[in-house]
Amino acid sequence: MKPAPFEYHAPASAEEAVQLLAELADGAKLIAGGQSLVPLLALRLASFEHLIDLRKVSGLRGIEDRAGSLPDSVGSEGAGSGGGGFGESVWIGSGTTEAAIGRSPLAASKVPLLARATPLIGHFQIRNRGTIGGSLAHADAAAEYPAVALALDAVIETLSPRGRRAIPAGEFFTGIWSTALEPDELLTGVTFRSPGGRAGFAVEEFARRPGDFAVAGAAVAIELDAAAGGGADGRDARVRRCAIGLFGLGPTPLRASAAEAVVVGGAAGEMGTDAFARGIGQAAMADLDSVPSDLHGPASYRKRVGAAVVTAAWRRAINEAVGGAVGYLHSETIDEEAARG
């Protein structure tokens, strides 16, 4: 099939794109990489009178090392005072391709969880065109980047005729393929805080085939209390922050809040055992009440897979945080975890 007829627009600036959105109202749709939208249009599962192509908007691309505060106006429109104490951070323009993120030394060093999730997205052809802004705005519950944004407490920046807005990732995903974006609002960038001191990150997923959306996946971020020391290997340090982002396990990407609460404040050296990791995997599934059932299996199956991927990701992340390097103790993948039993 071919898409229904539409009028094509190619603005040169973010302001021009927002103006077009306001003028064309519900008949318009933004397109970035088009990796999700074009198939929907081709199958006529969606149709729009106007498509606004963002590829010529150069200000939406780039990866920058920044320091200081959160973006202004967190959670509100217009100018604002911003939030202090954000420390080092990395800003990524919404039009930056997933391939560019995967190649970036800055992303790998300052936002390692995002870099490690990138190779899991589709195939390289998709990553060459797909963008981080498109992935977040599409808000697929089985996609990697939305769960990573939740786990890292990312801040999503937007532009509308009313001004700029900064939305915490925890408030951004509102339902199935829906977000807090207003109809005339453009996602312009994402800010990720760079952790200081000892930290560990891991992402694991299970998919039927490489490149498929995950049946279940987990993105884990652990930060240790730098002030507590913890010795040469960090075993005595306390867990200052733990975030477990889940994907494929609900109508939206999720945080496993109950499992996170179990570990915060505990000694990191006591959390690397098999039994503890399995307990975290089970705790992450305990309060999920909207796990989908579909042709890939019932909800009970997804929860079993979900517990296994959280277990495997937890092992990798805590070992990195304690040892300061990936694989310090042992860092099984989900396949290794399944084989060992």
C-alpha positions in Angstrom: 0.0 0.0 0.0 1.0 3.6 -0.3 0.4 6.5 2.1 -2.7 8.7 1.7 -1.9 12.0 -0.1 -0.3 14.7 2.1 1.4 18.1 1.8 5.1 18.1 2.6 6.8 20.9 4.6 10.5 21.2 5.4 11.1 24.0 7.9 14.7 25.3 8.4 14.3 26.1 12.1 12.6 24.8 15.2 10.6 28.0 15.5 9.3 27.6 11.9 8.3 24.0 12.7 6.4 25.0 15.8 4.7 27.8 13.8 3.6 25.2 11.2 2.3 22.9 13.9 0.2 25.8 15.4 -1.2 26.8 12.0 -2.0 23.4 10.7 -3.3 22.0 14.0 -4.5 18.4 14.1 -3.9 17.8 10.4 -0.1 18.0 10.8 2.4 15.4 12.0 6.1 15.8 12.6 8.5 13.4 11.0 12.1 12.9 12.1 13.7 9.6 11.1 10.4 8.2 10.1 11.3 4.6 11.3 7.9 4.3 13.1 5.8 6.7 11.3 6.5 5.7 7.6 5.3 2.1 8.1 2.1 3.3 9.7 1.5 5.7 6.8 2.3 3.1 4.2 -0.2 0.6 5.7 -2.7 3.5 6.1 -2.9 2.8 9.8 -2.4 6.6 10.1 -2.9 9.5 7.8 -2.3 13.2 8.0 -2.9 16.1 5.6 0.5 17.6 6.3 3.9 16.2 7.2 6.5 18.4 8.7 10.0 17.1 8.0 12.6 18.0 10.7 15.7 16.8 8.9 16.7 20.3 7.8 16.5 21.8 11.3 20.2 21.7 12.2 19.7 23.0 15.7 18.1 19.7 16.7 21.2 17.7 16.2 24.3 17.3 18.4 25.8 15.8 21.6 27.2 18.4 24.0 28.9 18.2 27.4 27.3 20.6 29.7 27.7 21.6 33.4 25.5 23.4 35.9 21.8 23.3 36.4 18.8 21.6 34.9 17.2 23.1 31.9 15.0 26.1 32.7 11.3 25.7 33.4 11.2 22.1 34.6 7.6 21.1 34.4 6.3 24.5 33.4 6.0 26.6 30.3 7.8 29.9 29.6 10.8 31.3 31.3 11.8 30.0 34.7 14.6 30.0 37.2 15.8 26.4 36.5 17.0 23.9 39.1 20.5 24.1 40.6 22.9 21.3 41.6 22.5 19.2 38.5 26.3 18.9 38.1 27.7 17.6 34.9 25.3 16.7 32.2 25.1 15.8 28.5 22.6 17.4 26.1 21.5 15.4 23.0 19.5 17.1 20.3 16.2 15.4 19.5 17.3 15.0 15.8 20.5 13.1 16.7 20.4 9.7 15.1 20.8 6.6 17.2 23.8 5.7 15.1 25.5 9.0 16.0 24.8 8.3 19.7 26.3 4.8 19.3 29.5 6.2 17.8 29.9 9.1 20.3 32.8 8.8 22.8 31.1 11.5 24.9 27.9 9.4 25.2 29.9 6.3 26.0 31.8 7.9 28.8 29.2 10.3 30.3 25.9 8.4 29.6 27.0 4.8 29.3 23.6 3.3 29.8 22.3 5.1 26.7 25.3 4.0 24.7 24.9 0.4 25.8 21.2 0.4 24.9 21.8 1.8 21.4 23.1 -1.4 19.7 19.9 -3.2 20.8 17.7 -0.9 18.7 16.5 -2.6 15.5 19.2 -3.0 12.9 22.0 -0.6 11.8 19.8 0.7 8.9 17.2 1.7 11.4 19.7 3.4 13.7 21.1 5.3 10.8 17.8 7.1 10.4 16.0 6.8 13.7 16.4 9.6 16.2 16.4 9.8 20.0 13.6 12.4 19.8 11.5 10.3 17.6 11.9 7.3 19.8 10.9 9.2 22.9 8.0 11.0 21.2 6.7 7.7 19.8 6.7 6.3 23.3 6.7 2.6 22.4 6.5 0.7 25.7 8.9 -2.0 24.3 11.5 0.5 23.1 14.9 0.9 24.8 15.4 4.7 24.9 12.2 5.5 26.9 13.2 3.1 29.6 16.7 4.5 29.7 15.4 8.0 30.0 13.3 6.9 33.0 16.3 5.1 34.6 18.5 8.2 34.2 15.9 10.8 35.3 16.4 12.5 31.9 14.8 15.9 31.3 13.0 16.3 28.0 13.1 19.8 26.4 10.4 21.2 24.2 9.4 24.3 22.3 5.9 25.6 21.6 4.3 29.0 20.7 4.2 29.6 24.5 7.9 29.2 25.0 10.2 26.4 26.2 9.4 23.7 28.6 11.4 21.0 30.4 9.6 17.8 31.4 11.1 15.2 33.7 11.1 11.8 32.0 9.0 10.4 34.9 6.1 12.7 33.8 6.6 12.4 30.1 5.1 9.0 29.2 1.4 9.1 29.9 -0.2 6.1 28.2 0.0 3.8 25.2 2.0 5.6 22.5 1.1 8.9 24.3 3.2 11.6 26.0 2.9 14.9 27.8 3.6 16.7 24.5 1.0 19.2 23.5 -0.2 19.1 19.9 1.8 22.2 19.0 4.9 21.2 20.9 8.2 20.1 19.4 10.7 17.9 21.3 14.0 19.7 20.9 16.5 17.9 23.1 17.2 15.6 26.1 19.5 16.3 29.1 21.1 13.4 30.9 22.9 13.9 34.3 26.4 12.4 34.4 27.0 10.4 37.6 29.9 11.3 39.8 32.0 8.7 41.6 31.4 4.9 41.5 28.5 3.8 39.3 27.3 0.8 37.3 25.0 0.5 34.4 23.6 -2.4 32.4 20.8 -3.1 29.9 19.4 -6.5 29.1 16.5 -7.6 27.0 15.0 -10.7 25.4 13.6 -10.6 21.9 12.5 -13.5 19.7 15.0 -12.4 17.0 17.8 -9.8 16.9 16.3 -6.5 16.0 12.8 -7.3 17.2 11.1 -5.3 19.9 11.9 -6.8 23.3 9.5 -9.3 24.9 10.9 -7.8 28.1 13.9 -5.6 29.0 15.5 -3.8 31.9 17.9 -0.8 32.2 19.7 -0.6 35.5 21.6 2.4 36.9 23.4 2.2 40.3 25.3 5.0 42.0 27.3 4.5 45.2 27.8 7.0 48.0 31.1 8.7 47.2 31.4 10.2 50.7 31.3 6.8 52.3 34.5 5.7 50.6 34.0 2.0 50.4 37.6 0.9 50.1 39.5 0.1 47.0 36.8 -2.0 45.5 33.7 -0.2 46.8 32.4 -3.1 48.7 31.6 -1.1 51.8 30.0 1.8 50.0 26.3 2.3 50.3 24.0 2.5 47.3 23.0 6.1 47.0 20.7 5.8 44.0 19.2 2.8 42.2 16.9 3.0 39.1 15.5 0.1 37.2 13.7 1.0 34.0 11.5 -1.7 32.5 10.3 -2.0 28.9 7.9 -4.5 27.2 6.2 -5.1 30.6 3.3 -2.6 30.5 1.4 0.1 28.5 4.3 2.5 29.1 8.0 2.2 30.1 8.1 1.8 33.9 10.3 2.1 36.9 10.5 -0.8 39.3 10.1 1.4 42.4 9.6 -1.4 44.9 12.8 -3.1 43.9 14.7 0.1 43.9 13.6 0.9 47.4 15.0 -2.4 48.7 18.6 -1.6 47.8 19.0 2.1 48.5 21.1 2.6 51.6 22.4 -0.9 51.6 26.0 -2.0 51.4 27.0 -2.7 47.8 29.3 -5.5 48.7 26.4 -7.6 50.0 24.4 -7.2 46.8 26.4 -9.2 44.2 25.3 -12.7 45.2 23.1 -14.8 43.0 20.4 -15.0 45.6 20.2 -11.2 46.0 20.1 -10.6 42.2 17.3 -13.1 41.8 15.4 -11.4 44.6 15.7 -8.0 42.9 14.4 -9.6 39.7 11.4 -11.0 41.5 10.8 -7.7 43.4 10.8 -5.8 40.1 7.9 -7.9 38.9 5.9 -7.9 42.1 3.9 -4.7 41.6 3.3 -5.0 37.9 -0.5 -5.2 37.2 -0.7 -4.3 33.4 1.7 -6.8 31.8 0.5 -7.5 28.3 -0.5 -10.8 26.9 -0.1 -11.3 23.2 1.1 -13.7 20.5 4.5 -13.8 22.2 3.0 -15.3 25.3 0.8 -14.6 28.3 1.5 -12.0 31.0 2.9 -14.7 33.3 5.6 -15.6 30.7 6.6 -11.9 30.2 7.0 -11.6 34.0 9.2 -14.6 34.2 11.4 -13.2 31.4 11.3 -9.8 33.0 12.6 -11.2 36.3 15.4 -12.9 34.4 16.5 -9.8 32.5 16.4 -7.7 35.7 18.5 -10.3 37.4 21.1 -10.3 34.7 21.2 -6.5 34.4 21.5 -6.1 38.1 24.5 -8.4 38.2 26.3 -6.4 35.5 25.5 -3.1 37.1 26.4 -3.9 40.7 29.6 -5.6 39.7 30.7 -2.6 37.7 29.8 -0.2 40.5 31.7 -2.2 43.1 34.7 -3.1 41.0 34.9 0.0 38.9 35.0 -2.0 35.7 32.6 -4.3 33.8 33.0 -7.9 34.8 34.8 -7.3 38.1 33.1 -10.3 39.8 30.9 -11.9 37.2 28.6 -10.3 34.6 26.3 -12.9 33.0 24.1 -12.0 30.1 20.5 -13.2 30.0 21.6 -16.2 27.8 24.3 -17.2 30.3 21.9 -16.8 33.2 19.4 -19.1 31.5 22.0 -21.7 30.7 23.3 -21.8 34.2 19.8 -22.2 35.7 
